[in-house]
Amino acid sequence: MKVLFIQVGGTIDKDYPKVNKGYAFEIGEPAISRILERNFLGFHYEIVSLMRKDSLDMTDQDRSQIRDFCNKSEYTKIVITHGSDTLVETAKTIGQIKGKTIVLTAAYRPERFSNSDADFNVGVAVGALSNILEGTFIAMNGLLIHPDRCYKNEKTGRFEQL
């Protein structure tokens, strides 16, 4: 299996500020590279940093760019690391691309934090690639959900299925 990992930003990639007296986290190098390096993988992969945006700053044009990039890619297995706030919206924009399995995932805490859920969510996303032939899905909270049946519960912050 060959997998393309696409970084578009979000909490998963947030890192401590590089400037003195900086309070806000900044989106750094792809967290996925550190996650994959820590594991004994049975597949080949490539990592592309398409953009580094907080998902709240993502525009319809950004979402179209992500969809077009996936559509043009030679890869048929793709994982997109994204922010959780607009993850469902981006997944719906990507839609179903014939012959491709695309899984979007995120993290509630940056991968740099010891109590991050990033590794788990990426593991669920990669596991899904081996078991689904085609479609776009969201991997969060140990679930794999089709975007049309997925929402983020405003009270709990968890992704749930309709």
Number of C-alpha atoms within 10 A of each C-alpha: 11 14 19 20 25 23 25 25 28 31 26 32 29 26 18 14 14 12 8 6 7 10 10 12 14 19 22 16 15 22 22 22 12 13 16 14 9 10 9 7 9 8 9 9 15 12 16 12 14 16 17 19 21 21 20 12 11 18 12 11 9 17 18 14 15 21 19 13 14 23 17 8 12 10 19 20 26 25 27 28 29 27 28 25 18 17 25 24 18 23 26 18 15 23 17 17 16 10 13 21 24 31 26 27 28 29 24 20 17 22 23 17 12 9 10 15 19 26 20 16 25 25 15 19 27 21 13 21 23 11 9 14 13 16 19 23 30 29 25 26 17 14 16 22 20 20 24 15 12 20 20 17 11 8 6 8 12 14 22 16 15 10
